[in-house]
Amino acid sequence: MARVHKCVGAAALLLLLPTVAAASSPLPSPSQQQCVYAPPQPNVTYTDYAGVWYEIGRIQTPGGAFFQKDCVCTTLNVSFDHGPSGSSGNGTVENACRFLEPATGWPVSFVSHLSDMRLPGQWLNRFNSAYAVNYTIIEKGTDAATGEEYSVEYDCGSQALFGTNYCIHILARRPTMSDGLRERLLQRALALGINTRDLPFVLTNQSSTCKYV
């Protein structure tokens, strides 16, 4: 059961609905205008995406931004299912943060589910049985100069009633990232044309006092 701040939780989840409901056409083709089709990094090994990631910063449309606007110390914990034939490619993403204060803020978390993998690193991300968004690892690697492991995730969905909502997340295996690497990742993501509303990039507060959920 997701833990949500007792004062803002209901409103946050209601206003998050436009984001999670935006999935009328999974994995849109380049010719569709609602979402920009961004393929996963060609050589990505999706099982390497498993584990804990720290959000360095993000670009979001209002649905997701409302939910995260007061979040600090944001993490993603990714895991994959393993059956008799090995990994199915299906998995879960536990999103967690603290509300306002790194050490004492109310813990917030919710789980979504990765399924219907088209290519390694490209799924539908479902928040429940009815709603999903496209979820793609557009870049993942280790910086040769600094040794920092990173990934960049893009999710997007379009729905007639709520329009298009998307998020771009820059992630790292550590709570910090060098400025140079962050800027290079951001510029490479923007070059794909996925920030169609020209929204600002917002740094995530990953204070040294963070008590992670």
N, C-alpha and C positions, 0 to 999 in steps of 0.2 A: 504494500500500500504506500503510495507516494506521501511523503511528509511535506506539508506546505505551511507557510507562515499563517498563523491563525487569523490574522487581521486582513491580509491581502490575498490569501490563497484562492478563495472562490472567484473573486474578480479576475485574478491572474489567469486562472484556468479557463474562464469564460472568454477572456480576450485572447488567450492563446489559441482558441478554437479556429479562427481564420487560418492560422499557420498549419495546424495539424489536419484541418479539413481539406486542405488544398491539394487534392490528389485525384482528380477525376480522370487523368490520362497518364498512367505510369510511363516513366522514361520517355519523355517527348522527343520527337525527332527534331533535327535542326530546323526544319521548315515551320514548326509550330512556334508561335510567338509568345505563348504564356510563360514558358521557362526556356532558358538557354540550355541546349544540350551540351554538357561537358563530360567527355569520356574520362574514365579512370586512368591513372598513370599506367602506361602499358606494362611495365614490369613489376607492378605492385604484387606482393604476396599478401593476400588478405589476412592470413593468420598472424602475420607480423604486426597487424594493426591491433591485435588483442592487448589488453593491459590498461594501465592508467595513463591518461593524458591530461595535461594541464592546459587550460585555455589561456592563450597569450592575448588574444583579442578577437574581435568579431565585427562583421557587417550584418545587420539584420533589418528586415522590414518590421513594421510596428507590432505584429502579433507576437513574434518571438522576443522582440526587444522589450515589450511590456513585462513579460515573464522574467527576463533577465536583468532588467534595468537597475535593480537594487541588489543584484547578486555580486558577491565577492568570493574569491578562493574557488573558482569554478573548476570542476574536474569531470572527466568522462571515464568510466570504467567499462571497457569493451570485452565481451567474452563470446566464444563461439561454441555451438553444440558439437558433440562428438558422438556419433552412432557407430553401428557395427562396421560400416564401410569408411570410417574416418570422419572428418569434418564435413558437415552438410553445407557449410557456408552460411547457415542461419545463426543468428546470435542476438545478443542483447546489448543495449547501451544504457548504463545507469548514469544519468546526469545529476550532479550534486553541486551545491554551493551553500554559502551562508548569507543570510539576509543582513545587509548593511555593514555589519561589524565582523572583521576577520576572526577574532577570537571568541566573541560572545554572541554573535548573530544567530538567529534561529536557523537550524539546519533545514534545507530544502532539497528534495530529491524526487525524481521520477524515472521510470524505466520505459524505454521503447524497444521495439523488436525489429531486427534486421532479417529480411527474408527475400525470396524471389531473386536471388543473385543472378544477374544477366552475365556479368563479367566479374572476375576477381576485383573487389573494390567498388562494386556498384550494386545497390540494393534498393528495395522499398523499405522505408523505416516507418513502422506502424506504432501508433500510440494506443490504439485499441483495434478491435476488429473492423471498425468502420472507416478509420482515417489513416492515411499514409502520405508520406512525401518521398520523393526521390532522394537518395543519399549516395554521394559519390566521393571517394578519396581521389581528389584531382592531383595531389602531389604527396609523396612520402619519401623520406630519405634521411641521410646523415650528412651534415655539412662537413666537407673535407677539411676546412680550416679550423673549425672549432670543436668538431666531434659531437655537435648537438643533433639529436634525433628529433625529427619534426614530421608533421603531416598537415595537410590543408584539406578540409572537408567542406563540400558544398551540398546543400539540400534545398530543394525547391518543389513547389507544387502549385497547380492552377485549378481554380474552381469557379464556376460561373458566378455564384453568389458573392464570393469574397475576393475574387481576383487572384493575383499571383503573390505569393510570399516566398521569400528565400533567405537563407543564412549562409555566410562564409565564415568558417572558424579556422584560425591558425592555432595549432596545438603543438605541444612539446612534451617530452618525457620528464622535464624538470619545470618548476614553477616560473623560471625566467628564460629569456631568450635574448641573444645579442641583438642590438638595434639593427645592425647591418643585415643579418639573416632575416629578421622580421620584415624589413622593408623589401628585400628581394622577393620573399614569398608573396607579400601583398601585391607587388607590382606584377608578378607573373600571374597571379589569380585575376587581377583586374584586366590583364591583356586578353583573357579569354572572353571578355565582354559579359560576364555573369552579374556584375553589379549594375543592372539595367536602370536603376533609379538614382545612380550616383550618390549612394548613401555613405555617410562617414564611417571610417574605421574607428572602433572604440577599444581602447586597451582595457584588459581585465585586471582588477586589483588582485595581485598575488603577493600580498604583504608577507613579510617574514614572520608575522604573528598569526598567519592563517592556521586555524585548526580545521583540518579537512574532514568533511562528512564521510 
